[in-house]
Amino acid sequence: MTVMDIKRTTKLVLGIGLAVFAGASVADGWDPASNAGARGSIANTRHDMTMDYTSGGGADVGFIMNGFRNDYGAICVYCHTPHGGNTQIQAPLWNRTINNGTYTIYDKPTTLMRPIGQPGPNSLTCLSCHDGTIAIDSVLNMPGSGLNPVNSTLANNSTGTSNLAFLDQWSAAGNEGPPPGTHATLGPDLGNGSLGGTCGTCHFADGAITSSAGGFLQSYRAFMIGTDLRNDHPVGVLFPDAFTPVTDFNEPNVKLPGRMAFFDGNGNNHADPDEVRLYDTGDGYEVECASCHDPHGVPSGGSGTNTRFSPSFLRVNNGIGGPSTAGNAGIVSNGPSALCLTCHAK
């Protein structure tokens, strides 16, 4: 299957909209109280699957996580592999199963007045966790020599659902992992569905489960996007190629045909992590998940600063959670609606 095949058969959008849970409103995925308070590295962010972030930690914390995902002991391997990457998707040395099924997509195109086509790999990579259908530890190559630690003939699926028998090989070799067949997915759309056996079982509402160390598990509900994507910001939106006072979109100041266009805020002609970009995988410049989010995290004050990462991995901090918001130490705002106004001329 080629990248264009995937673009034609997959319909995705990324959810960065409003979610209300646990008695509080969380806009744009903002969660400044996250205990994953990294500075300058993906380590200790919520995309570090070797850890969890219960307040105070404690030995019981790792034990709980090991019951739902393989602890590969390496941050990068949950997404990337140095050899034998997924050939079904145009993503850098991709080590995860991807979903090439059909999604229910955003269905209000007149609100954008722009064509909405099929999104490409820079959304498929994100949805391989966030649509809730694929186990969060569903890799193609486990750490060490070979596909798996026992060198069996089992292999994972490069598309579709996880091969749980393959994933079980990790714990079968004596490594930290869940019981056979128990590999959690993130969970259904905003928790509206069965949470049993998913990360949402514990991470559905702030404080729903407490640790012996005295902390509590925080909600992942805002990040459970699901497969019905009509309530989320659309991807696969074709950006304009001509700009006038009535276009309603801002023009990117750097364009690289066949690759990307981006809003070069510092004028260095390089797409920095804190700069919004559009991806061209054959149909022109389109909005995708990675247009607004960097999975490796962006320090909230911009690249190279010592400020806290935005917990929602936004390239531009929209200013949600001002000075009065608890837990926002080190988070620097780009101003209200700053991310939206990068693309939208309003």
Secondary structure as UniProt FT lines:
FT   HELIX           3..9
FT   STRAND          13..14
FT   STRAND          19..21
FT   TURN            22..23
FT   STRAND          24..26
FT   TURN            28..29
FT   TURN            32..33
FT   TURN            43..44
FT   TURN            46..47
FT   TURN            49..50
FT   TURN            55..56
FT   HELIX           59..66
FT   TURN            67..68
FT   HELIX           76..78
FT   TURN            87..88
FT   TURN            92..93
FT   HELIX           109..111
FT   TURN            112..113
FT   HELIX           121..130
FT   TURN            136..137
FT   TURN            149..150
FT   HELIX           164..167
FT   HELIX           169..172
FT   TURN            173..174
FT   TURN            180..181
FT   HELIX           189..191
FT   TURN            196..197
FT   HELIX           199..201
FT   TURN            206..207
FT   TURN            212..213
FT   HELIX           221..223
FT   TURN            230..231
FT   STRAND          233..234
FT   STRAND          237..238
FT   TURN            245..246
FT   STRAND          254..256
FT   TURN            257..259
FT   STRAND          260..262
FT   TURN            265..266
FT   TURN            273..274
FT   STRAND          277..280
FT   STRAND          285..287
FT   HELIX           289..292
FT   TURN            295..296
FT   TURN            300..301
FT   TURN            303..304
FT   TURN            311..312
FT   TURN            323..324
FT   TURN            326..327
FT   TURN            329..330
FT   TURN            336..339
FT   HELIX           340..343
//
